[in-house]
């Protein structure tokens, strides 16, 4: 049964990304990209057993636009896929209930709320107040059964719908706008190609600044294999004859603000004295500094082997660090920007 459930959910996962692909392609996440995985639910026999389902998770940091972009995606998904039901929770609880706190029923407290608030058919649904002898906290399986049943109306009142619709007004354009800020950066050619091919790595770089002490980085590099040690992100560690380039990078507006607020001392290899200008160029200091900071952050991520960086940075071979194509060049708007900034 588990094998059949996995195959079914994987096909549904493909449908989800097919339906949402046009919106996802335009967006750059502030921290991590939205990840959706297959979950087989709770162990059989448990009281709060959950049927096999898809579960999504994302770290948003201080970027509330990412939170509401996820909600926009899920609402659109339930519009396009009427049999889909979605919950949205974070560390504080049910996100939709928190946003509509002034208009939801008073009895719907934090203790009662789990598995009573859903998105279905593009609208918010609230399961009715528990009546004795019903349990105070609703098991997940029972919540879904009641949501799918036509016996009791579950569509939330218009005031609740309006509160969520107001928050989502302007999406997805607003999310895309907040996730689009172009800045010039001077980087070694291989590192520039990496960031152009995988712009989400800007978040990884910023997450690893300020860097740890130099002694700690040296210890981490000594623990690498000879092949891994040859990967460097500074100018002087590149192969002989390699050059730096000035490229236009896409960041989110919050990422750029976060970078501008950094006050950190980089290792000697990433200082202005050791950061090379591109051939026959005199690029402004601002672009030189951005490039050196991003390269320093990527090197820390690589050395620390964190899960957010290792999949993209430790490819099968060192040569793979030089992707042949830069997917952003396929975008007309980015191509025009790159032409004007080169």
Secondary structure, DSSP 8 states (H G I E B T S, - for coil): -HHHHHHHHHHHHHHHHHHHHHHHHH---SSS--EEEEE--S-TT-TT---SEEEEE---TT-HHHHHHHHHHHHHHHHHSTT-EE--EETTEEHHHHHTTTTS-TT--HHHHTTSEEEETTEEEE-----TTS-SS--HHHHHHHHH-SSS--B--HHHHHHHHHHTTTTTHHHHHHT-EEEEEEEEHHHHHHHHH-TTHHHHHHHT-S---HHHHHHHHHTS-HHHHT---SSTTS-TT--EEEEEEEE-HHHHHHHHT------GGGSGGG----TT----HHHHHHHHHHHHHHHHHHHHT-HHHHHHHS-SSGGGGS-S--GGGGSHHHHHHHHHH-
